Amino acid sequence: MEFLIQKIASCCSTQQLDLFEAYLAAKNQLLSKKLIHHLKTTPYQNIDFYCKAVYENASKETLKKFNQLNHHTLNYFSFISQHFPSFLTQNISKIEWIIYHDKQDEAIEKLKLLVEVAKKFEDYGLLIHLFEITQQNKLLSTTIGKQLNLESNKEHLTLFSELRILLQKQDELTSTTLIEEQKVLNPKDLDFFKNHFNSSSLSIQIIARQSYLNLLSNYNHKSFYDKNILELIEYTKKLAEKHAYLIIAQHREKLMSLDYMLVKHTRLTLGEKEINKTCSSIINKWQKFYHANNQLDSGLMLALSIKGSFFITDYYCKPLNDKLQQEVKEIISLFEELSNKLDWEKVNYLKYINFYNVYAMFLILDNQEKTSIKLIEKVLHEYQQKTFKKMYDGLFVVLLMAHFQDKSFDEVVENYSRYKKLTKNFVSMEENDLVIKAIYYIAQLKIAPKNQYENKLNQVLNALKNNPHLNNNLLLVERVMGKVP
């Protein structure tokens, strides 16, 4: 086999390549689809054959285009890495069968090919396994020795271990329970991830940077909004996209968080058009084409969460134009469809809560505040025995907005008391907490104007004014007060 994409395709099953073809067609990558089709149906031809099959000739200039197509197609293998992260490992049983039948030359060729692809995809677990296989056969050990020797195996073991530790440590440090207990980010944890920024492994570089950023974001650390952090987000995002085929693509939510953090960081500079474009880009980039209808798609949910957050901040108490009204209605229809199709027994309860919280935001924008209230109350009732303190501010800001829009000012007051009792002054997102307080004080002033509420409302306004990152939230509160259109 002559070129990398040919070798990678040979490691995939026919069923996987069928799905990959359909995926490329859905992404309108028709030349890549054509290439994969021919690699699947006639896998052992030379490079000129495939060049002619795709471009109808194999001239020198066309071969240049063909090489560019190969490079372009490589990143689309992220589809395979995401959905079939063991696609390379499935070749081990074939190699073992060949070794059993004493076909040494064929085994050597297949091992060399698999090692080359595994190194490209940074599948360290497989490389460790392949080393163990070669050590059981003297001929294989000597012939594959340049690719898999003791020193390289030690390196693969180290990288495999480091990557697992990075992933596990990130999960531990960003758990809701730990954040609620710890509240303050430990600088040593940041340093731990920072120490891996210059690893020889691209996978470790990406995960280490993403973990570092994710800690700052989850703990709402003030330095998250520093300029150098924006540069780090953009660099990490580009690095992940440039090497999207890596086996770490299976950790979709972690890689998706880079898109979320970019929007979170730059939201003050983005207008309506840019926000919509960014969210659409995320949906296009991450939405699965072959997901089970009864499971929640994390990529789609992330984009909807971002869009819901910005929409409710920018358009609450503000008329929507026809285009936005139509978009909101289409999103609500999507939520209704998902709500009926999803098998909630298979969905983590925190994702369930977030789903209905975001759904409720869009209902408010569509003037369906009563339905929005029912959804939030349903969630609070169903999971009253569960711990999700970090999510209370997100739920109650929507609940209070819905009651305020319904002009149920007494309900706003009552639910503010519930919020205070449940959170016991724990603040997850400062902007949500300030908006909740503002709506509460405005509701109190609607019921019976008193200086104490006027003064407290002014304190909230000052807090919003003093934080340039909360300007959109300030505008939201001013709209609720009736100060701005």
C-alpha positions in Angstrom: 0.0 0.0 0.0 1.4 3.4 -1.1 -0.2 6.2 0.9 -1.6 6.9 4.4 -5.3 7.1 3.7 -5.2 3.8 1.8 -3.5 2.2 4.9 -6.1 3.8 7.3 -9.0 2.6 5.2 -7.6 -0.9 5.1 -7.8 -0.9 8.9 -11.5 -0.2 8.9 -14.3 -2.7 8.4 -16.5 -2.5 5.4 -19.4 -1.4 7.6 -17.4 1.4 9.1 -16.4 2.6 5.6 -20.0 2.4 4.5 -21.0 4.8 7.3 -18.0 7.0 6.6 -19.0 7.3 3.0 -22.5 8.3 4.0 -21.0 10.8 6.5 -18.8 12.4 3.9 -21.8 12.7 1.5 -23.8 14.4 4.3 -20.9 16.8 4.8 -20.8 17.4 1.0 -17.3 16.1 0.8 -17.9 14.4 -2.5 -14.3 13.9 -3.6 -13.3 12.4 -0.3 -16.4 10.2 -0.5 -15.4 9.0 -4.0 -11.8 8.2 -2.8 -13.1 6.2 0.2 -15.6 4.3 -2.0 -12.8 3.2 -4.3 -10.5 2.3 -1.4 -13.3 0.2 0.0 -14.2 -1.6 -3.3 -10.7 -2.0 -4.7 -8.3 -1.7 -1.8 -4.9 -2.9 -3.2 -4.4 -0.6 -6.3 -1.6 1.9 -6.8 -1.8 5.7 -6.3 -2.3 6.4 -10.1 -5.4 4.1 -10.1 -7.1 6.1 -7.3 -6.0 9.4 -8.8 -7.7 8.5 -12.1 -10.7 7.1 -10.2 -11.3 10.4 -8.5 -10.0 13.0 -11.1 -10.1 10.9 -14.3 -6.4 11.4 -15.0 -3.1 11.0 -13.1 -1.0 13.9 -14.5 1.6 15.5 -12.3 -0.7 18.4 -11.5 -3.5 16.1 -10.7 -1.4 14.0 -8.4 -0.7 17.2 -6.4 -4.4 17.7 -6.1 -4.8 14.1 -5.1 -2.2 14.5 -2.3 -4.0 17.5 -1.0 -7.3 15.5 -1.0 -5.6 12.8 1.1 -4.5 15.4 3.6 -8.0 16.9 3.6 -9.7 13.5 4.0 -7.5 12.6 7.0 -9.2 15.0 9.4 -12.6 13.6 8.5 -11.5 10.3 10.0 -12.4 12.0 13.2 -15.8 10.5 12.5 -14.2 7.0 12.8 -12.2 7.9 15.9 -15.2 9.3 17.6 -17.6 6.5 16.9 -15.3 3.6 16.6 -12.2 4.4 18.8 -11.1 0.7 18.7 -11.2 0.5 14.9 -7.5 -0.2 14.8 -7.6 -2.7 17.6 -10.1 -4.8 15.7 -7.2 -5.8 13.4 -5.3 -7.7 16.1 -7.4 -10.8 15.8 -6.7 -10.9 12.0 -2.9 -10.6 12.6 -3.0 -13.3 15.3 -4.9 -15.6 12.8 -2.2 -15.0 10.2 0.6 -15.7 12.8 -1.2 -18.9 13.8 -1.1 -20.1 10.2 2.6 -19.3 10.0 2.3 -16.6 7.3 5.2 -14.6 8.6 5.7 -12.2 5.7 2.1 -11.3 5.6 2.0 -10.8 9.4 5.1 -8.5 9.2 3.5 -6.3 6.5 0.2 -6.0 8.3 2.0 -5.2 11.6 4.2 -2.6 10.0 1.1 -1.0 8.5 -0.9 -1.1 11.7 2.0 0.4 13.7 2.3 3.3 11.3 -1.4 4.1 11.4 -1.5 3.6 15.2 1.4 6.1 15.7 -0.4 8.6 13.4 -3.6 8.3 15.4 -1.6 8.2 18.7 -3.3 5.0 19.8 -0.8 4.2 22.6 -2.9 1.3 24.0 -2.7 -0.5 20.7 1.0 0.1 20.3 1.6 -1.4 23.7 -0.4 -4.4 22.7 1.4 -4.8 19.4 4.8 -4.7 21.2 3.6 -7.6 23.4 2.6 -9.6 20.3 5.9 -9.1 18.6 7.9 -10.2 21.7 6.3 -13.7 21.4 7.8 -14.3 18.0 11.6 -13.8 17.4 11.2 -13.1 13.6 8.5 -10.5 14.3 10.5 -9.0 17.1 13.6 -8.4 14.9 11.7 -7.3 11.8 9.4 -4.9 13.6 12.1 -3.9 16.0 12.8 -0.5 14.3 9.1 0.5 14.8 8.5 -1.3 18.1 11.5 -1.7 20.4 11.8 -1.6 24.2 12.5 2.1 24.3 9.6 3.0 22.2 7.3 0.7 24.2 8.5 2.5 27.4 7.6 5.8 25.8 4.2 4.5 24.7 3.5 3.2 28.3 4.4 6.6 29.7 2.2 8.5 27.3 -0.7 6.1 27.7 -0.5 6.5 31.5 -0.1 10.3 31.3 -3.1 10.7 29.0 -5.4 8.5 31.2 -4.3 10.4 34.3 -5.0 13.8 32.7 -8.5 12.7 31.7 -9.3 11.2 35.1 -7.9 14.2 37.0 -9.9 16.6 34.9 -13.1 14.6 35.6 -12.4 14.6 39.3 -11.6 18.3 39.5 -14.6 19.4 37.5 -17.1 17.2 39.3 -20.1 19.3 40.6 -19.6 17.9 44.2 -15.9 18.9 44.4 -16.5 22.4 43.0 -19.3 22.9 45.6 -17.0 21.7 48.4 -13.8 23.3 47.3 -15.2 26.5 45.7 -11.7 27.9 45.2 -9.4 26.6 42.4 -6.1 25.1 43.7 -3.1 26.7 41.7 -1.3 23.3 42.0 -4.0 21.7 39.9 -3.5 24.2 37.2 0.3 23.7 37.3 -0.2 19.9 36.9 -1.9 20.4 33.6 0.4 23.2 32.5 3.4 20.9 33.0 2.1 18.8 30.1 1.7 21.6 27.5 4.9 20.7 25.7 4.5 17.0 25.6 5.9 15.1 22.6 2.3 13.7 22.2 -0.2 16.0 20.4 -3.0 14.2 22.3 -1.5 15.0 25.6 -0.8 18.6 24.6 -4.5 19.1 23.5 -6.0 17.4 26.6 -3.6 19.2 29.0 -4.5 22.6 27.6 -8.2 21.8 27.4 -8.1 20.5 31.0 -6.4 23.7 32.2 -8.9 25.9 30.4 -11.8 23.8 31.6 -10.8 24.2 35.2 -10.7 28.0 34.9 -14.1 28.0 33.2 -15.8 25.6 35.6 -14.6 27.5 38.7 -15.4 30.8 37.0 -11.9 31.9 37.8 -11.3 35.6 37.1 -8.2 34.9 35.0 -10.4 33.0 32.6 -11.1 36.3 30.8 -7.5 37.4 30.5 -6.2 38.0 27.0 -3.6 35.2 27.2 -6.3 32.7 28.0 -8.2 33.7 24.9 -5.0 33.1 22.9 -4.7 29.7 24.6 -8.3 28.7 23.8 -7.8 29.7 20.1 -4.5 27.9 19.9 -5.8 24.7 21.5 -9.0 24.8 19.4 -6.9 25.1 16.2 -4.5 22.3 17.3 -7.5 20.0 18.0 -9.1 20.8 14.7 -5.8 20.4 12.7 -5.4 16.9 14.2 -9.1 16.0 14.6 -8.4 12.4 13.5 -6.5 11.5 16.7 -8.0 8.8 18.9 -8.8 11.4 21.6 -11.7 12.4 19.3 -13.7 9.9 21.3 -13.7 12.4 24.2 -16.1 14.6 22.2 -17.5 16.6 25.1 -14.0 17.6 26.3 -13.1 18.8 22.8 -16.4 20.5 22.3 -15.9 22.5 25.5 -13.2 24.5 23.6 -16.0 25.9 21.3 -18.1 26.7 24.4 -15.2 28.4 26.1 -14.3 30.5 23.1 -17.9 31.8 22.9 -18.0 32.3 26.7 -14.8 34.3 26.6 -15.7 36.4 23.6 -19.4 36.8 24.1 -19.2 40.6 24.8 -17.7 41.2 21.3 -20.1 38.9 19.4 -23.3 40.2 18.0 -26.4 38.3 17.1 -25.1 37.3 13.7 -21.8 36.0 15.0 -23.4 34.1 17.9 -25.8 32.3 15.5 -22.9 31.6 13.2 -20.8 30.2 16.0 -23.6 27.9 17.3 -24.5 26.7 13.8 -20.8 26.0 13.3 -20.7 23.8 16.5 -23.9 22.0 15.4 -22.4 21.3 12.0 -19.1 20.3 13.4 -20.2 18.0 16.2 -23.7 16.7 15.5 -23.7 13.0 14.9 -25.2 11.8 11.7 -25.8 8.3 13.0 -26.7 8.7 16.6 -29.4 6.5 18.2 -32.7 8.4 18.3 -33.1 7.5 22.0 -29.8 9.1 23.2 -29.0 12.7 23.8 -26.5 14.2 21.4 -24.0 16.2 23.4 -22.8 18.3 20.5 -26.2 19.4 19.6 -27.1 20.1 23.2 -24.0 22.2 23.7 -24.9 24.5 20.7 -28.4 24.8 21.9 -27.3 25.7 25.4 -25.0 28.4 24.1 -27.7 29.8 21.9 -30.3 29.6 24.6 -28.1 31.4 27.1 -27.3 34.3 24.7 -30.9 34.5 23.4 -32.4 34.8 26.8 -29.8 37.4 27.8 -30.1 39.5 24.7 -33.8 39.2 24.0 -35.7 38.7 27.3 -38.2 41.6 27.6 -37.5 42.5 24.0 -39.6 41.9 20.9 -38.2 39.4 18.4 -38.1 40.1 14.7 -39.8 37.6 12.3 -36.6 35.8 11.6 -35.7 35.2 15.2 -39.3 34.2 16.1 -39.1 31.6 13.4 -35.8 30.3 14.6 -37.0 30.1 18.2 -40.1 28.1 17.1 -38.0 25.7 15.1 -35.7 25.1 18.1 -38.8 24.5 20.3 -40.0 21.9 17.8 -36.6 20.2 18.0 -36.8 20.1 21.8 -40.3 18.6 21.6 -39.1 16.0 19.2 -36.1 15.1 21.3 -38.2 15.1 24.5 -40.5 12.5 23.1 -37.8 10.3 21.4 -35.1 10.2 24.1 -34.8 7.3 26.4 -34.2 9.3 29.6 -33.2 6.1 31.5 -30.0 6.2 29.5 -29.3 9.9 30.1 -27.4 11.3 33.0 -29.8 13.3 35.3 -27.6 16.4 35.1 -27.9 16.3 31.3 -31.7 15.8 31.7 -31.9 18.9 34.0 -29.8 21.0 31.5 -32.0 19.8 28.6 -35.2 21.1 30.2 -33.6 24.2 31.5 -32.5 25.2 28.0 -35.9 24.2 26.6 -37.6 26.4 29.1 -35.4 29.4 28.0 -36.7 29.1 24.5 -40.3 28.8 25.7 -40.0 32.1 27.5 -38.7 33.7 24.3 -41.8 32.3 22.5 -44.1 33.8 25.2 -44.9 30.3 26.6 -43.9 31.3 30.1 -46.5 29.1 31.8 -45.2 26.0 30.0 -41.7 27.1 30.9 -42.6 27.2 34.6 -44.1 23.7 34.5 -40.9 22.3 33.0 -38.7 23.8 35.6 -41.0 22.8 38.5 -41.1 19.3 37.0 -37.3 19.1 37.1 -37.1 20.5 40.6 -39.7 18.0 41.9 -38.3 14.9 40.1 -34.8 15.5 41.4 -35.4 17.0 44.8 -33.4 14.1 46.3 -30.4 14.6 44.0 -27.5 16.9 44.4 -27.1 19.6 41.7 -26.4 22.8 43.6 -24.2 24.1 40.8 -27.3 24.1 38.5 -29.8 25.9 40.8 -28.9 29.4 39.7 -29.4 28.4 36.0 -32.8 26.9 36.8 -34.1 29.7 39.1 -33.0 32.5 36.8 -35.3 30.9 34.1 -38.0 30.2 36.7 -38.0 33.8 38.0 -37.9 35.2 34.4 -40.9 33.1 33.5 -43.0 34.2 36.5 -42.0 37.9 36.0 -43.0 37.7 32.3 -46.3 36.2 33.5 -46.6 39.2 35.9 -46.8 36.8 38.8 -44.7 39.0 41.1 -45.7 37.1 44.3 -44.4 33.9 42.7 -41.1 35.7 41.9 -40.7 36.6 45.6 -41.7 33.1 46.8 -39.3 31.4 44.4 -36.4 33.7 45.4 -36.9 32.4 48.9 -36.7 28.8 47.6 -33.5 29.7 45.7 -31.8 31.2 48.8 -32.8 28.2 50.9 -31.6 25.6 48.4 -28.3 27.3 47.6 -27.4 28.6 51.1 -25.6 31.5 49.5 -23.5 29.2 47.2 -23.0 31.1 43.9 -22.2 29.0 40.9 -22.5 31.7 38.2 -22.2 35.3 39.4 -24.2 36.7 36.4 -27.1 34.3 37.1 -27.1 35.2 40.8 -27.1 38.9 40.1 -30.0 38.7 37.6 -32.0 36.6 40.0 -31.5 39.2 42.7 -32.4 42.0 40.3 -35.6 40.4 39.2 -36.6 39.7 42.8 -36.0 43.4 43.9 -37.9 44.7 40.8 -40.8 42.3 41.6 -40.8 43.6 45.2 -40.9 47.2 43.9 -43.9 46.2 41.7 -45.7 44.8 44.7 -45.0 47.6 47.2 -42.2 50.2 46.5 -39.8 50.4 49.4 -36.4 52.1 49.7 -34.7 49.0 50.9 -35.4 47.2 47.6 -34.5 50.3 45.6 -31.1 50.4 47.4 -30.4 46.7 47.0 -31.3 46.9 43.3 -28.9 49.7 42.9 -26.2 47.6 44.5 -26.8 44.8 41.9 -26.7 47.4 39.1 -23.4 48.7 40.4 -22.0 45.1 40.6 -23.0 44.6 37.0 -21.6 48.0 35.9 -18.3 47.3 37.6 -17.7 44.0 35.7 -17.3 44.7 31.9 -17.9 41.1 31.2 -21.5 41.4 32.5 -22.6 44.3 30.3 -25.2 42.2 28.5 -26.6 41.1 31.8 -26.8 44.8 32.8 -28.8 45.6 29.7 -31.1 42.6 30.5 -31.8 44.0 34.0 -32.3 47.5 32.6 -34.9 46.1 30.1 -36.7 44.4 33.0 -36.7 47.7 34.8 -38.2 49.3 31.7 -35.2 51.6 31.2 -34.2 50.5 27.7 -36.3 49.2 24.8 
